[in-house]
């Protein structure tokens, strides 16, 4: 097959290219440029602006060197406008609503498996390939993703918005390899540019930022009250409820408060309309536990269940799945009844839905959360 491979200059894409070539595929690497710091006025919170070489350019140079060593051509594709329109604008809108978005999910469905896939089709490729740690399987004749061999690096959560026709034309060569094995293989192949290179972190395609100053480029700070939810007492001032997330303990700036114990404070509720941040004290997390939730923008591969169905749901990345009863609703919505405790299910985040065997069925954006019949967020 003639394949277009997402090629970032990291170890996963490099080893993907090696494995695909070993299987006899004709591989072209594609480096995606999706963020322009100068065009997007990205100065605050970005320590790389003004540096001799920004991280994206360094990654591109690594990608060029790796492509040469691997014997594959490399193309550079610009999706800056698509990223702004389809991912970053929605990211900002979610924050304006006081929610905590996860742009990595949309990066995949709207960019890597969107215009990138269309580019491959328009240029005569037989399919695409990605270095995600995910396994492609077929269920009732439809392409799904499933948890890969390296469970610690499993990236299926970030692929919960993919449709069947986005999964089917893609190969995932990292599905049967451990990250440690990939690094060792890179060393043995002399791929020094990536063998010990850290994986990408921070905001998808944008990278590491001092987060609050970065957001203030686009969402002005709006200071308000921090309130003790037990007493109603104002105990501090926040920089804007948009910049905080449920369960957050660090960076609240309230420390010890006269008349209160030494327990740590954490955010358990945000009132966006009144610009008030509600906090509680202690190591207990009862206020963050929920027993039901509702999602919007539901993505489900195959026919929707007509009856309530038991599924396994991950309400954020790197959490164990929780058994839930799934019911589809009208308007692209669905509800979960949690069969186990769920901590800090956060509106704006994605819920990834699996069956008992670890096959990804779909997902959706958390919109409402209940505890004992009371709407808590």
FIVEXPA-712049 format. One record per residue (C-alpha): chain; residue number from 1; residue in three letters; y, z, x. Coordinates in Angstrom, 2 decimals, always signed. Each point is the difference from the previous one (the first is absolute). Layout:
<nodes>
NODE,chaine,num,residu,north,up,east
NODE,A,NUM,ALA,Y,Z,X;
...
</nodes>
This chain:
<nodes>
NODE,chaine,num,residu,north,up,east
NODE,A,1,UNK,+0.00,+0.00,+0.00;
NODE,A,2,UNK,+3.59,-0.62,+1.01;
NODE,A,3,UNK,+1.69,+3.37,-0.40;
NODE,A,4,UNK,+3.54,+1.35,+0.21;
NODE,A,5,UNK,-0.15,+3.55,+1.38;
NODE,A,6,UNK,+2.75,+2.57,-0.38;
NODE,A,7,UNK,+0.71,+0.68,+3.67;
NODE,A,8,UNK,+2.27,+2.95,+0.79;
NODE,A,9,UNK,-0.63,+0.56,+3.69;
NODE,A,10,UNK,-2.11,+3.09,-0.68;
NODE,A,11,UNK,-3.63,+0.70,+0.80;
NODE,A,12,UNK,-1.31,-0.61,-3.52;
NODE,A,13,UNK,+1.37,-3.53,-0.30;
NODE,A,14,UNK,-1.04,-0.84,+3.58;
NODE,A,15,UNK,-3.58,+1.14,-0.52;
NODE,A,16,UNK,-0.04,-1.75,-3.38;
NODE,A,17,UNK,+0.83,-3.26,+1.77;
NODE,A,18,UNK,-2.76,+0.60,+2.56;
NODE,A,19,UNK,-2.61,+0.77,-2.66;
NODE,A,20,UNK,+0.96,-2.97,-2.15;
NODE,A,21,UNK,-0.17,-2.40,+2.95;
NODE,A,22,UNK,-3.37,+1.47,+0.93;
NODE,A,23,UNK,-1.22,-0.89,-3.51;
NODE,A,24,UNK,+1.12,-3.60,+0.56;
NODE,A,25,UNK,+3.23,-0.05,-2.00;
NODE,A,26,UNK,+3.08,-1.95,+1.06;
NODE,A,27,UNK,+2.71,+2.66,+0.16;
NODE,A,28,UNK,+3.80,-0.25,+0.06;
NODE,A,29,UNK,+1.99,+3.19,+0.38;
NODE,A,30,UNK,+3.11,+0.52,-2.12;
NODE,A,31,UNK,+2.69,+2.52,+0.95;
NODE,A,32,UNK,+2.04,+1.02,-3.04;
NODE,A,33,UNK,+3.70,+0.76,+0.33;
NODE,A,34,UNK,+1.08,+1.93,-3.07;
NODE,A,35,UNK,+2.95,+2.18,+0.98;
NODE,A,36,UNK,+3.31,-0.86,+1.66;
NODE,A,37,UNK,+1.78,+3.16,+1.12;
NODE,A,38,UNK,+3.34,-1.74,+0.54;
NODE,A,39,UNK,-0.10,-2.06,-3.20;
NODE,A,40,UNK,-0.93,+3.09,-2.02;
NODE,A,41,UNK,+2.65,+2.16,+1.69;
NODE,A,42,UNK,-2.72,+2.33,+1.24;
NODE,A,43,UNK,+1.88,+2.14,+2.51;
NODE,A,44,UNK,-0.15,+3.57,-1.25;
NODE,A,45,UNK,-3.31,+1.62,+0.74;
NODE,A,46,UNK,-1.08,-2.92,+2.17;
NODE,A,47,UNK,-0.04,+1.02,+3.67;
NODE,A,48,UNK,-1.14,-3.50,+1.06;
NODE,A,49,UNK,+3.11,-1.89,-1.10;
NODE,A,50,UNK,+1.95,-0.88,+3.11;
NODE,A,51,UNK,-3.03,+0.55,+2.23;
NODE,A,52,UNK,-1.04,-2.75,+2.40;
NODE,A,53,UNK,-2.95,-0.94,-2.18;
NODE,A,54,UNK,-0.81,+1.25,-3.49;
NODE,A,55,UNK,-3.63,+0.98,-0.80;
NODE,A,56,UNK,-0.58,-3.12,-2.12;
NODE,A,57,UNK,+0.92,-2.28,+2.91;
NODE,A,58,UNK,-2.21,+2.01,+2.35;
NODE,A,59,UNK,-2.86,-0.39,-2.49;
NODE,A,60,UNK,+0.61,-3.75,-0.12;
NODE,A,61,UNK,-0.15,-0.26,+3.79;
NODE,A,62,UNK,-3.26,+1.98,-0.05;
NODE,A,63,UNK,-1.33,-2.32,-2.69;
NODE,A,64,UNK,+0.87,-3.07,+2.09;
NODE,A,65,UNK,-1.76,+1.42,+3.03;
NODE,A,66,UNK,-3.08,+1.01,-1.99;
NODE,A,67,UNK,-0.22,-3.36,-1.76;
NODE,A,68,UNK,+0.02,-1.75,+3.37;
NODE,A,69,UNK,-2.77,+2.26,+1.34;
NODE,A,70,UNK,-2.08,-0.49,-3.15;
NODE,A,71,UNK,+0.54,-3.75,+0.02;
NODE,A,72,UNK,+1.59,-0.30,-3.45;
NODE,A,73,UNK,+3.28,-1.62,-1.07;
NODE,A,74,UNK,+2.71,+2.29,-1.36;
NODE,A,75,UNK,+2.60,-0.82,-2.65;
NODE,A,76,UNK,+2.94,+2.15,-1.03;
NODE,A,77,UNK,+0.84,+0.14,-3.70;
NODE,A,78,UNK,+3.20,+1.42,-1.49;
NODE,A,79,UNK,-0.31,+1.95,-3.27;
NODE,A,80,UNK,+3.24,+2.01,+0.30;
NODE,A,81,UNK,+1.36,-1.12,-3.39;
NODE,A,82,UNK,-3.34,+0.47,-1.77;
NODE,A,83,UNK,-0.37,+3.48,+1.45;
NODE,A,84,UNK,+3.49,+1.01,-1.12;
NODE,A,85,UNK,-0.44,-1.43,-3.50;
NODE,A,86,UNK,-3.59,+1.02,-0.70;
NODE,A,87,UNK,-0.43,+3.24,+1.96;
NODE,A,88,UNK,+3.12,+1.67,+1.35;
NODE,A,89,UNK,+2.15,-0.44,-3.12;
NODE,A,90,UNK,-2.74,+1.59,-2.11;
NODE,A,91,UNK,-0.35,+2.74,+2.63;
NODE,A,92,UNK,+3.70,+0.85,-0.43;
NODE,A,93,UNK,-0.18,-0.17,-3.81;
NODE,A,94,UNK,-2.83,+2.52,-0.01;
NODE,A,95,UNK,+2.01,+2.39,+2.16;
NODE,A,96,UNK,+2.98,-0.36,-2.32;
NODE,A,97,UNK,-2.27,+1.20,-2.81;
NODE,A,98,UNK,-0.87,+3.07,+2.06;
NODE,A,99,UNK,-3.54,-1.21,+0.65;
NODE,A,100,UNK,-1.87,-0.27,+3.30;
NODE,A,101,UNK,-1.16,-3.60,+0.49;
NODE,A,102,UNK,-2.69,-1.32,+2.33;
NODE,A,103,UNK,+1.21,-3.39,+1.30;
NODE,A,104,UNK,-3.21,-0.61,+1.98;
NODE,A,105,UNK,-1.83,-0.90,-3.21;
NODE,A,106,UNK,+2.60,-2.61,-0.96;
NODE,A,107,UNK,+0.14,-1.30,+3.58;
NODE,A,108,UNK,-3.58,-1.03,-0.46;
NODE,A,109,UNK,+0.05,-1.42,-3.53;
NODE,A,110,UNK,+3.47,-1.58,+0.19;
NODE,A,111,UNK,+0.11,-1.23,+3.63;
NODE,A,112,UNK,-3.27,-0.04,+1.94;
NODE,A,113,UNK,-2.02,-1.19,-2.98;
NODE,A,114,UNK,+2.92,-1.74,-1.70;
NODE,A,115,UNK,+2.23,-2.48,+1.86;
NODE,A,116,UNK,-2.22,+0.32,+3.08;
NODE,A,117,UNK,-3.01,-1.15,-2.02;
NODE,A,118,UNK,+2.04,-2.82,-1.56;
NODE,A,119,UNK,+1.15,-1.10,+3.45;
NODE,A,120,UNK,-3.64,-0.22,+1.10;
NODE,A,121,UNK,-0.94,-2.05,-3.07;
NODE,A,122,UNK,+2.98,-2.35,+0.42;
NODE,A,123,UNK,-0.90,-0.60,+3.65;
NODE,A,124,UNK,-3.61,-0.91,-0.60;
NODE,A,125,UNK,-1.79,+3.19,+1.04;
NODE,A,126,UNK,-3.32,+0.85,-1.64;
NODE,A,127,UNK,+0.96,+3.64,-0.34;
NODE,A,128,UNK,+1.74,+2.93,+1.62;
NODE,A,129,UNK,-1.17,+3.02,+1.96;
NODE,A,130,UNK,+1.50,+3.44,+0.50;
NODE,A,131,UNK,-0.68,+2.88,+2.37;
NODE,A,132,UNK,-0.15,+2.60,-2.78;
NODE,A,133,UNK,-2.83,+2.49,+0.01;
NODE,A,134,UNK,-1.52,-1.06,-3.32;
NODE,A,135,UNK,-3.27,-1.56,-1.11;
NODE,A,136,UNK,-0.21,-2.96,-2.39;
NODE,A,137,UNK,-2.75,+0.19,-2.61;
NODE,A,138,UNK,-0.81,-1.75,-3.26;
NODE,A,139,UNK,-0.48,+1.84,-3.27;
NODE,A,140,UNK,-1.01,-1.98,-3.08;
NODE,A,141,UNK,+0.94,-3.15,+1.92;
NODE,A,142,UNK,+3.54,+1.19,+0.77;
NODE,A,143,UNK,+1.41,+0.78,+3.45;
NODE,A,144,UNK,+0.82,+3.68,+0.56;
NODE,A,145,UNK,+0.76,+2.19,+2.97;
NODE,A,146,UNK,-2.01,+3.02,+1.03;
NODE,A,147,UNK,+0.16,+2.81,+2.53;
NODE,A,148,UNK,-0.85,-1.35,+3.51;
NODE,A,149,UNK,-2.19,+1.41,+2.75;
NODE,A,150,UNK,+2.92,+1.92,+1.55;
NODE,A,151,UNK,+0.83,+2.32,-2.87;
NODE,A,152,UNK,+2.66,+1.75,+2.07;
NODE,A,153,UNK,+1.95,-3.28,+0.25;
NODE,A,154,UNK,-0.75,-1.20,-3.53;
NODE,A,155,UNK,+3.02,-1.99,-1.26;
NODE,A,156,UNK,-1.24,-0.89,-3.47;
NODE,A,157,UNK,+2.53,+2.39,-1.56;
NODE,A,158,UNK,+2.80,-2.32,+1.19;
NODE,A,159,UNK,-1.79,-2.99,-1.54;
NODE,A,160,UNK,-0.21,+1.43,-3.52;
NODE,A,161,UNK,+2.41,-2.58,-1.44;
NODE,A,162,UNK,-2.00,-3.04,+1.17;
NODE,A,163,UNK,-1.34,-2.39,-2.63;
NODE,A,164,UNK,-3.39,-1.66,+0.19;
NODE,A,165,UNK,+1.49,-3.37,+0.97;
NODE,A,166,UNK,+1.80,+1.67,+2.92;
NODE,A,167,UNK,-3.16,+1.68,+1.31;
NODE,A,168,UNK,-2.42,-2.92,-0.37;
NODE,A,169,UNK,+1.55,-2.32,+2.64;
NODE,A,170,UNK,+0.36,+2.76,+2.61;
NODE,A,171,UNK,-2.38,+1.17,+2.73;
NODE,A,172,UNK,+0.13,+3.57,+1.35;
NODE,A,173,UNK,-1.70,-0.06,+3.41;
NODE,A,174,UNK,+0.68,+3.72,+0.64;
NODE,A,175,UNK,-2.18,+1.05,-2.94;
NODE,A,176,UNK,-2.98,+0.90,+2.19;
NODE,A,177,UNK,+1.64,+1.38,+3.13;
NODE,A,178,UNK,+1.45,+3.37,+0.99;
NODE,A,179,UNK,+3.53,+0.21,+1.39;
NODE,A,180,UNK,-1.40,+1.61,+3.16;
NODE,A,181,UNK,-2.38,-2.94,+0.39;
NODE,A,182,UNK,+2.89,-2.43,-0.46;
NODE,A,183,UNK,+1.99,+1.68,+2.79;
NODE,A,184,UNK,-2.98,+0.00,+2.33;
NODE,A,185,UNK,-0.65,-3.67,-0.72;
NODE,A,186,UNK,+3.68,-0.79,+0.70;
NODE,A,187,UNK,-0.26,+1.73,+3.38;
NODE,A,188,UNK,-3.15,-1.91,+0.87;
NODE,A,189,UNK,+1.76,-3.28,-0.89;
NODE,A,190,UNK,+3.01,+0.83,+2.16;
NODE,A,191,UNK,+2.37,+0.25,-2.97;
NODE,A,192,UNK,+2.21,+2.61,+1.62;
NODE,A,193,UNK,+2.93,-0.81,-2.31;
NODE,A,194,UNK,-1.77,+1.62,-2.94;
NODE,A,195,UNK,-3.03,+2.03,+1.16;
NODE,A,196,UNK,+1.87,+3.30,-0.12;
NODE,A,197,UNK,+2.98,-1.05,-2.10;
NODE,A,198,UNK,+0.82,+2.33,-2.86;
NODE,A,199,UNK,-0.36,-1.42,-3.48;
NODE,A,200,UNK,+3.07,-0.76,-2.09;
NODE,A,201,UNK,+1.60,+2.97,-1.76;
NODE,A,202,UNK,+3.05,+0.62,-2.16;
NODE,A,203,UNK,+1.24,-2.31,-2.74;
NODE,A,204,UNK,-2.06,-3.17,-0.32;
NODE,A,205,UNK,+1.41,-2.81,+2.22;
NODE,A,206,UNK,+3.04,+2.16,+0.83;
NODE,A,207,UNK,-1.67,+2.65,+2.14;
NODE,A,208,UNK,+1.10,+3.45,+1.07;
NODE,A,209,UNK,+3.40,+1.19,-1.16;
NODE,A,210,UNK,+1.89,+3.27,-0.27;
NODE,A,211,UNK,-0.76,-0.22,-3.67;
NODE,A,212,UNK,+2.93,+1.64,-1.73;
NODE,A,213,UNK,+2.74,-1.73,+2.07;
NODE,A,214,UNK,-1.85,-3.28,-0.50;
NODE,A,215,UNK,-0.04,+0.40,-3.79;
NODE,A,216,UNK,+3.65,+1.00,+0.00;
NODE,A,217,UNK,+0.74,-3.56,+1.11;
NODE,A,218,UNK,-0.99,-1.03,-3.52;
NODE,A,219,UNK,+0.06,+3.18,-2.11;
NODE,A,220,UNK,+3.07,+2.22,+0.58;
NODE,A,221,UNK,-0.64,+3.72,+0.37;
NODE,A,222,UNK,+0.78,+2.07,-3.11;
NODE,A,223,UNK,-0.16,+3.73,+0.82;
NODE,A,224,UNK,-1.06,+2.40,-2.72;
NODE,A,225,UNK,-1.58,+3.36,-0.73;
NODE,A,226,UNK,-3.37,+1.32,+1.14;
NODE,A,227,UNK,-1.23,+2.40,-2.68;
NODE,A,228,UNK,-2.70,+2.67,+0.09;
NODE,A,229,UNK,-2.14,-1.02,-2.94;
NODE,A,230,UNK,-1.07,+3.60,-0.68;
NODE,A,231,UNK,+3.45,+1.61,-0.18;
NODE,A,232,UNK,+2.35,-2.93,-0.64;
NODE,A,233,UNK,+2.02,+1.11,+3.02;
NODE,A,234,UNK,+1.74,-2.63,+2.15;
NODE,A,235,UNK,-1.29,+0.64,+3.52;
NODE,A,236,UNK,+1.21,-3.03,+1.93;
NODE,A,237,UNK,+1.40,-3.52,+0.02;
NODE,A,238,UNK,-1.95,-3.23,+0.33;
NODE,A,239,UNK,+1.15,-3.41,+1.24;
NODE,A,240,UNK,-1.09,-1.83,-3.16;
NODE,A,241,UNK,-3.18,+0.41,-2.05;
NODE,A,242,UNK,-0.93,-3.60,+0.82;
NODE,A,243,UNK,-0.82,+1.01,+3.58;
NODE,A,244,UNK,-2.62,+2.65,-0.87;
NODE,A,245,UNK,-3.57,-0.19,-1.20;
NODE,A,246,UNK,-2.28,+2.30,-1.97;
NODE,A,247,UNK,-1.78,+2.55,+2.17;
NODE,A,248,UNK,+2.50,-0.41,+2.85;
NODE,A,249,UNK,+0.42,+3.15,+2.10;
NODE,A,250,UNK,+1.79,-1.21,+3.12;
NODE,A,251,UNK,+3.65,-0.96,+0.19;
NODE,A,252,UNK,+1.16,+2.00,-3.03;
NODE,A,253,UNK,+2.50,+2.00,+2.06;
NODE,A,254,UNK,-0.35,+3.21,-2.02;
NODE,A,255,UNK,-2.06,+2.23,+2.32;
NODE,A,256,UNK,+0.17,+3.68,-0.84;
NODE,A,257,UNK,+1.92,+0.85,-3.17;
NODE,A,258,UNK,+1.40,+3.47,-0.64;
NODE,A,259,UNK,-2.08,+1.90,-2.52;
NODE,A,260,UNK,-3.03,-2.26,+0.41;
NODE,A,261,UNK,-3.13,+0.34,+2.08;
NODE,A,262,UNK,-0.94,-1.87,+3.14;
NODE,A,263,UNK,-2.16,-2.64,-1.69;
NODE,A,264,UNK,+0.80,-3.66,+0.57;
NODE,A,265,UNK,+1.83,-1.94,-2.69;
NODE,A,266,UNK,-1.25,-3.30,-1.38;
NODE,A,267,UNK,+1.30,-2.62,-2.45;
NODE,A,268,UNK,-1.83,-0.07,-3.33;
NODE,A,269,UNK,+2.46,-1.82,-2.27;
NODE,A,270,UNK,+2.97,-2.39,+0.21;
NODE,A,271,UNK,+2.61,-0.43,-2.72;
NODE,A,272,UNK,+1.64,-3.30,+0.86;
NODE,A,273,UNK,+2.44,+0.00,-2.92;
NODE,A,274,UNK,+1.46,+3.41,+0.93;
NODE,A,275,UNK,-0.61,-0.48,+3.75;
NODE,A,276,UNK,-1.86,+3.30,+0.29;
NODE,A,277,UNK,-2.92,+0.72,+2.31;
NODE,A,278,UNK,-2.38,+2.72,-1.21;
NODE,A,279,UNK,-1.98,+1.99,+2.53;
NODE,A,280,UNK,-2.56,+2.79,+0.00;
NODE,A,281,UNK,-1.13,+2.38,+2.69;
NODE,A,282,UNK,-3.36,+0.78,+1.52;
NODE,A,283,UNK,-3.13,-1.75,+1.22;
NODE,A,284,UNK,-1.44,-0.39,-3.49;
NODE,A,285,UNK,+0.32,-3.42,-1.58;
NODE,A,286,UNK,-0.67,+0.69,-3.67;
NODE,A,287,UNK,+3.23,-1.69,-1.06;
NODE,A,288,UNK,-1.15,-3.20,+1.74;
NODE,A,289,UNK,-3.41,-0.19,-1.66;
NODE,A,290,UNK,-0.54,-2.38,-2.90;
NODE,A,291,UNK,-2.79,-0.79,-2.44;
NODE,A,292,UNK,+1.18,-3.35,-1.40;
NODE,A,293,UNK,+2.15,-2.93,+1.07;
NODE,A,294,UNK,+1.13,-3.41,-1.15;
NODE,A,295,UNK,+0.54,-3.15,+2.04;
NODE,A,296,UNK,+1.99,-3.18,-0.55;
NODE,A,297,UNK,-0.31,-3.50,+1.52;
NODE,A,298,UNK,-3.78,+0.27,-0.38;
NODE,A,299,UNK,-2.06,-2.35,+2.13;
NODE,A,300,UNK,-3.67,-0.26,-1.00;
NODE,A,301,UNK,-2.46,-2.59,+1.25;
NODE,A,302,UNK,-2.19,-1.32,-2.80;
NODE,A,303,UNK,-0.07,+0.96,-3.69;
NODE,A,304,UNK,+1.68,+3.30,-0.84;
NODE,A,305,UNK,-2.40,+2.68,-1.30;
NODE,A,306,UNK,+0.21,+0.36,-3.77;
NODE,A,307,UNK,-1.20,+3.59,+0.11;
NODE,A,308,UNK,+0.99,+2.94,+2.16;
NODE,A,309,UNK,-1.67,-0.40,+3.39;
NODE,A,310,UNK,-0.58,+2.35,+2.93;
NODE,A,311,UNK,+1.58,-1.22,+3.24;
NODE,A,312,UNK,+1.06,+1.47,+3.34;
NODE,A,313,UNK,+3.75,+0.03,+0.72;
NODE,A,314,UNK,+1.94,+0.46,+3.21;
NODE,A,315,UNK,+3.52,+1.09,-0.89;
NODE,A,316,UNK,+1.29,-0.49,+3.55;
NODE,A,317,UNK,-1.26,-1.29,+3.33;
NODE,A,318,UNK,-2.32,+2.27,+2.00;
NODE,A,319,UNK,-1.08,+2.09,-2.94;
NODE,A,320,UNK,-3.48,+0.39,-1.36;
NODE,A,321,UNK,-0.61,-1.85,-3.23;
NODE,A,322,UNK,+0.06,+2.10,-3.18;
NODE,A,323,UNK,-2.33,-0.72,-2.94;
NODE,A,324,UNK,+2.06,-0.99,-3.03;
NODE,A,325,UNK,-0.52,-1.43,-3.47;
NODE,A,326,UNK,+1.85,-3.31,-0.26;
NODE,A,327,UNK,+1.42,-1.40,-3.25;
NODE,A,328,UNK,+1.99,-3.22,-0.16;
NODE,A,329,UNK,+3.17,-0.05,-2.11;
NODE,A,330,UNK,+2.27,-2.76,-1.21;
NODE,A,331,UNK,+2.71,-1.53,+2.15;
NODE,A,332,UNK,-1.82,+0.10,+3.32;
NODE,A,333,UNK,-0.42,+3.76,-0.07;
NODE,A,334,UNK,-2.97,+2.34,+0.31;
NODE,A,335,UNK,-0.68,+3.71,-0.17;
NODE,A,336,UNK,-2.20,+2.28,+2.11;
NODE,A,337,UNK,-1.53,+3.29,-1.04;
NODE,A,338,UNK,-0.58,+1.79,+3.29;
NODE,A,339,UNK,-3.47,+1.50,+0.32;
NODE,A,340,UNK,+1.02,+1.87,+3.13;
NODE,A,341,UNK,+3.24,+1.50,+1.34;
NODE,A,342,UNK,+2.67,-2.50,+1.04;
NODE,A,343,UNK,+2.83,+1.28,+2.18;
NODE,A,344,UNK,+3.45,-1.60,+0.10;
NODE,A,345,UNK,-0.74,-3.18,-1.94;
NODE,A,346,UNK,+3.38,-1.61,+0.56;
NODE,A,347,UNK,+1.77,-2.55,-2.24;
NODE,A,348,UNK,+0.64,-3.20,+1.94;
NODE,A,349,UNK,-3.11,+0.34,+2.14;
NODE,A,350,UNK,-3.07,-2.14,-0.62;
NODE,A,351,UNK,-3.27,+1.20,-1.49;
NODE,A,352,UNK,-2.95,-2.00,+1.35;
NODE,A,353,UNK,-3.01,-0.20,-2.34;
NODE,A,354,UNK,-3.61,-0.20,+1.26;
NODE,A,355,UNK,-3.46,+0.11,-1.47;
NODE,A,356,UNK,-2.58,+2.56,+1.15;
NODE,A,357,UNK,-1.18,-2.35,+2.77;
NODE,A,358,UNK,+3.42,-0.34,+1.62;
NODE,A,359,UNK,+0.83,-3.42,-1.43;
NODE,A,360,UNK,+3.71,-0.43,-0.72;
NODE,A,361,UNK,+0.56,-0.87,-3.66;
NODE,A,362,UNK,+3.79,-0.13,+0.07;
NODE,A,363,UNK,+2.94,+2.36,-0.17;
NODE,A,364,UNK,+3.42,+0.70,-1.41;
NODE,A,365,UNK,+3.28,+1.85,+0.57;
NODE,A,366,UNK,+0.00,+3.67,-1.03;
NODE,A,367,UNK,+2.58,+0.42,-2.76;
NODE,A,368,UNK,-0.68,+3.31,-1.77;
NODE,A,369,UNK,-1.88,+3.17,+0.89;
NODE,A,370,UNK,-1.13,+2.88,-2.25;
NODE,A,371,UNK,-1.28,+3.54,+0.54;
NODE,A,372,UNK,-1.54,+1.86,-2.94;
NODE,A,373,UNK,+1.63,-2.42,-2.42;
NODE,A,374,UNK,+3.47,+0.38,+1.49;
NODE,A,375,UNK,+1.72,-2.99,+1.58;
NODE,A,376,UNK,+0.88,+1.19,+3.52;
NODE,A,377,UNK,+1.26,-3.20,+1.61;
</nodes>
